[in-house]
Each structure stands twice: as structure tokens, then as C-alpha cells.
Amino acid sequence: MMKALICRLFACLCGCGVLLMTPAYLGGQSTVVEEIIARVNNQIITLSDYEKASRDLQHDVSQECPKCPQATLDMEYKDRQKNLLRDMIDQQLLVARGKDMNINVETDLIKQLDDVRKRNNLASIEDLEKGVEGEGVSWEDYKQKMRDTLLTQAVIRQEVSAHMEIGSGEVKQYYDAHKQDFVRPEEVDLAEIFLGTQGLSPEEISAVQTKADGIHTRVAKGEDFSELAKRYSEGSTAKDGGPLGTFEHGQLDPKIEDAVFKLDTGQVTDVIQTQTGFEILKVANHFQAGLQTQEKVEAEITQKIYEAKMQPALREYLAQLREESYVKVRPGYTDSAAVAGATVIQEVAPTPDTAEKKKKKKLPLPGASS
């Protein structure tokens, strides 16, 4: 009975966000193990989790603008830090939702780990594991973070993105209202498949060229360029299918510029050798100088409208998740997306009947009437 009482007391302390203590039996003292600052259903966010996320945010801000003055970086960090705990709670909610939906991302996890291995020119996953742990990061923690990211992305795709519709009328309305944005110099929108050769012997470089030639043959026979890029490219954009961006005359190496500006939309260059490897480039779009037609920029406009709609739709969905979840934040910390009057779920052991009902319960779609 005493053990049960201690267990209930422990659960209460965790839920209230107080210090988690363990007795130091030899001295009869208590030692602070961790400080819990938020609880999301049956998961906790600790102070060390929050401090690590804060350090990661500072690093990300500095990486995104390496030449920015420190004052600018500090301002950007301060602005984004306001929502740091919110974002951590969001991920916990999305991960829990993904598990409720029985989404399995293990195949995607294996593929992404292999993509990271390729981009770092490592021979095996074991070498990647050694590299990760050499940076002082637990391999299991590294994989779990990647798994959680894939799970949240899958939930957002299925629960939010899949229900967003963008009609042709919206695209035309945007085009008509922003025609000045589509008056451009001649440009090419490129995607790449890149195979690196730095540090390789002449024999190894020859083998890489043979591999590049084989990939080029597959593209010429009609295989999907984006999928081949995801599978074989060693460039930083490989995971997204190799998109490089849009370039004007004078922004590319002369050898590459000569090759791509003479191609039409959808065409692919021969294998091009550069100082760092071999490139196969696809002209995803070739914009002639002047006002671009709506057809030419339709995909771009659709993406802009999608991005404008996505954030409010996602926030609405996350608000619904909060209403159906137990979220408690310790005083002194702020969840900037806290839902006023959200339902507080009592922490009692569910009966088999109520557990089954909870499992079958579905969330309404964003924007749906209750």
C-alpha cells in the first residue's frame, strides 16, 4: 500500500512540474535529478530538454545567416525563442497523434539514415553511428529525434496538407494581382544529381564517372529524375529530389551556364565534370525574359498559396490537439499556443471500455464544424 501511495505521489509531482527528486540513502538527503517544466499527456519536457533546444536554436539562427551582425542574430533568436516551448509541445502532440494513428516510419528512417551516410561519404551505417557518437550524441537519441521528425511530418501530411485544396481560380486571382512579380530576366530553374570525387584516386574517379553515366542513361530512358536524385545524389538537396534553385545569366560556372541555358524545360544535360565531382542537371523550368505566362509560374503560385494557408491550418489543428490532450506547463514558462479553457483530462486508469473508445475517437478536420 505504501508503494502504491509513493507511486501516486510521484505521478502527481511529475504532472505538476516540480523538481523530480531521488533520496540519497547514505546521507538521508535529497538530490535534484531533473526539473520538469511541462507535461504533455504521459510525456514530459525537462529543463535540460528545453536548454538543449535553446542551444540548438541559437546554432540554427547563426547558421542561417553566418554573415549577419551579432545584434541581428540576437534579435532573431529572441523572437523565435518566444515560441520554443510551444514548438516542443507541438512535436509531442504530433508524435502522440502519429502513434494513435499507427503510422510506421521505420522504412523512411532507414532510408533517411542511408541518405545521411551517402552525403557524408561514409561506407556503412556503422560508420555513421561512430561519427554521431564521436560528436557526443547517443546513436539511439539521434535515431529517435529523426524518427519523431518523420512521424510529425507524416501526421501533418495526412491530417492537414491532404485536406487543403487550391483551385485554379485562386491561382489565376493570385497571378492577376501579382503580375509585376513575374516580370523576370531569362532564368533557369535547376535540379541536380551530384556524385563527389574529392580525395579519390584516378581509378576511383573513373568508377564514379561510370556510375554517373549509368544514372544519366536511366534518366534518358524516362526514369524519374527526382527519385534518382533521392537515391543516388550526394548533394545537400538529395533528400528533396535535388532542387538547386533559379539562376540568371552570370550566376553559374560558365561550363554549366553554357550547358543549361540552351535547354528547354524538362531537358537534362550530359554528365558534367567539375572540380568536386560529376553533375547531371535538369532544367525544371526555363523562363524567357519578360512577363511569364500563368502556365509557366503555376507551380510557383500554388506553392506560395499553400505556404500562406499551411501555417494557420496547422495552428488550428494543433489547437484541436491541445483541447483533446493534457498539457500542463510549470509557472514561469510560457506555451504561446495555450488554449484557454481546454479540456483537462483526469489522470485515472482507463477501463478497457473507455480505452477502446479513446482509441477509436477521431479528431475533426481543420475548419470543420463541430
N, C-alpha and C positions, 0 to 999 in steps of 0.2 A: 504493500500500500504506500509506504514511504517512497519507493522507487517511482511509482506512478505519479505521486504528488510532485516529485522533483522534475519528472518529465514534463508535466503540465506547466510548471513554473518556468522551465527552460523555454518552452514554446511561447509562453506569454512574453518573456523577456525579449525573445527574437522578434516577435511581432511588434513590440513597442519601440524597437530600435535603440535599446540601451546597450551598454557595454556587455559583451559576452565574456564571462569570467570563468577561470578554472582554479580550483583550490590548489595551493602549493602545500601538499600534505606535510612535508617535513617541517615547515615553519609555521603552519597554520595560517598562512597569508593567502590573499587572492592576487592572481596575476592577470593583467589585461591581455587577452589573446587577440581580440579584434573588436572593432566598433562597427555596428550595423547602422547604416543611415537610411536604408529603405528596404521594404519588403514588398515583393510582387507575387501574389499568390503564395506558393510554397518555396519561392526563391528569394535570396537576399542579395543586396548590394552593400558591400562593406566600404569602409573608409579607404582601405588600400586599393580596392577596385576603382573607386572614384578618383583617387590621387593618380593612379596609373593612367586612367582615361584622360585626366587633365594634362599629364605629361605628353601623352600621345597627341593630344590636340595641339599643344604648343609646337610639337615637332611637325605636324601636318601643316600648320599655318606657315612655319618658316620654309618648308619645302615647296609650298605652292607659290611663294614669292621670295626667292632667295636674294634678290637684289633690293627688296623693299627696306626702307629705313626702319630701325627698331621701333620707333614710335608708332608707325603704321601697323607693324606686326602686333604690337601690344594692344592696339585698339581693336584689331580684327579678332585677336584671341579673346579679349574681354567680351566682345559682342557675342561670339559663339559659345563662350563658356556659360552664359546665362541659361542655355538650353542643354547643357551637358548631362545633367541628371535626367532631364526629360528624355533625351535620346537613349540613355541607358535603360530607363524603364520601358521605353518603346520597344527596344530589342527583346527584353524579357517577355513582354506581352506577345510579340510576334513569334518568338520561339515557342512559347507555350501553345499558341494557336496552331502553329505548324505541327506540333506533336499531337494535338487534339484531332487534327485533320489527317493524321497518319502519313504525313509527307516524308518520303525517304530520299535523302540527298547523298547517300553514300557513293553512288556511281559518279555523281558530279564532283564529290570531294576527291575521289581518286584521280579523276581527270584534271582537276584544278591543281592538285599537288604535282602531277606529272608535268603540267604546263609550267609551274614554277621551276621545277627541275630543269626543263629544257631551256628556259630563259636564263638560267644561271649556269648553263653548260655543265651540268653535273651528270655523271654516268648512271647513277641509280638513286632511288628514293632513300636508300640507306645513307647515301652521301648528303642528301638534302637534310635528313634527320640530324646528322652530325653537324652540319652547318648551322641549323636552327639552334641546337643545344649549345653550340660554340658561341652563340650570341647571348647566352644566358637565359634562353626561353625554353620551357618544357615542351617537348615534342607533342605530348598529349594536349597541353593547353593551346599550342599552335593549331593543331587539327580541330580542336573544339571551337576555337574562335572562327576558323574558316567554315566549319560545319554550321555554326549559328548564323553566319552571314548568308550562306546559301539557303538556309531554311527561311530566313526573313524575306529574302528576295523571292522565293517560291510563293510564300504567302501573299506578298504584295501583288505578284503577277496574277495569281488565281482569284484573290478576293477584291482587288482594286482595279488593276490595269485591265483585266478581262471584261470589266463592266463599263469601261469608258468608250464612248462612241464619238467619232469625229466625222461629221458628214461633209459631203462635197460643198454644200452651201457655206459651211464655216470656213473652209479653205478659200473659196472664192472671195468671201467677205474680208478675210484677212489680207489676201493678195491685193484687192482693190484699195484697202485702207493703208497699205504699206508699200506701194509700188516703188517709192523712192529708195527703199532698202534693197531692191532687186535690180538697180542700175549698177552694173559692175564692169570692170575691165575683163579681158579674157582670163579665165581661170580654169584650173583642172582640180577636181576632187579625186584624191587618190587613195588606194588601199594597197597594202604590201604583203608579200611573203618574203621574209628575210632569213637567210642562213648565214651565220657568222663564221669567220675564218681567222680571227685574231689569235695569234700564238700557235697556229697549226703549221705542220711541216708541209712542204710542197706536195707530198703524196696525199696527205690528209686533205689539203685544199682541193686537189683533183677529185677526191672522193665526194667532197661537198658539192662541187660543180656537177658531178654526175647525178647526185641526188636532186639538185635544183633543176637540172634538165628533165629529169623524170617527172617532177611535180609540174613543170611547165607543160609537158606533153599531156598530162592528165587534165590540166585547165583547158588546153586547146581542144580536147575531146569532149568538153562540156561539163566536167565535174565542177561543183560549186566552189568558187574561189574562196568565199568566206569560211567554209568548212575546212578546206585545205589549209588556210591560214591558221585557224584554230588548232589544227592537228600538228602542223609541221613548222610554222614560222617561229623564229626565235626572237622576234621583235617584241617590244614592250606592249604593243597593241594586239598581240596574237589572240588573247582571250576574247576579244570583241570582234574578231574576224579581220583584223589588220587595217582598220581605218587610219589614215595619216593626216587627213585634213585637206583644206583647199589652198591652192598656191597660184600666185600670179607669175608673170614673166620676171625673171631675175631673182626669184626666191629659192631656186633649186640649183643643184650642181649642174653645170652645162651639159654634161653627158646625159643626165636624167631628163633635163628640160627638153633637150632635142628629141628624146625618145617619146615623151608623154604628150607634148603639145601637138604632135602630128596625128594623134589617135582620136577616134570618136568615142562617145560614151559607150562603155561596156567592153572596149577592146583592151588587150593585155600586151605589155612589152615583151620582148625577148628577155632572156636571163641577162642581167647587167651586173658586171663585176665592179665592186667599189673597193675602197681601201680596207673596209671592215668585213666584207662578205659578198654574198650574191643576192641581188634583188629581183623579184618579179613584181611588177607594178600593174595594177588595174586602174583604168580611168573610169571611176564610178560615175562621173559626170564631167562633161566638157562645156563650160559656159562661154559663149561668144560675147564679145564686148557689147554693152548696151543694156536695155531693159530685157530681163529674162522673161520668157513666157511662163504662164502659170504652171503648165505641164512640167517645165524644167525644174521649178522650185517647189513642186507639190509636196515631195517627201520632206523637205526642209520646213515648210509651213506646218505640215502635220505634226512634226516633232515639236515645233515651237508651241502649238496649241496644246499638245499632250503635256508638255512640261508645265504650262500655265495651269492646267486643270489638275495635274497629278498631286501637287502639294496640298491643296485644300481637300481633295478627295481622300488622301491618305490621312490627314489630320482628323477628318470626320470619322474615318474607320477606326483610328486609334482611340478616339473619344468613346466610341461604342465599346471597344475592348475594355477600356477603363471602367465603364459603367457596369460591365459584367465580371469584373475582377476585384480582387482585394489588393489595393495599393495603399501603403502607409509609408509616409516619409517622416523622418525624425525632425523635430523642431530645429530650426537653424539652417535647413536645406530646403530648396525650392524645386518642386516639379512644376515647370512653367506651363504644362498642359493639364494640370489637375482639373478634374471635372467636379464642379460644385454639385453637391447633393447626390454624388454617385452612390449606388447601392453598396453597402458594406456586407460582405458575405461572412456569416458567422463561422468560426473555425470549430466545427463539430465533426465527428466522424460520420461520414455519409453511410446510409443504409444501402444495400445492394440496389434497392428500387430507385432511390434518389440519385445514386451514382450513374445508373443506366440512363435516367432522364437527362442528367447533365451532359453525358457523353453524346446524346443524340441532339441536344439543343444546337440550333444554328443561329448565327448572327445575321441580322438584316443587312442588306447591301447598303453602301453609302447612298444617301439620298432617298432611300425607300421610306415610305410612310409606315408608322408603327400601327 
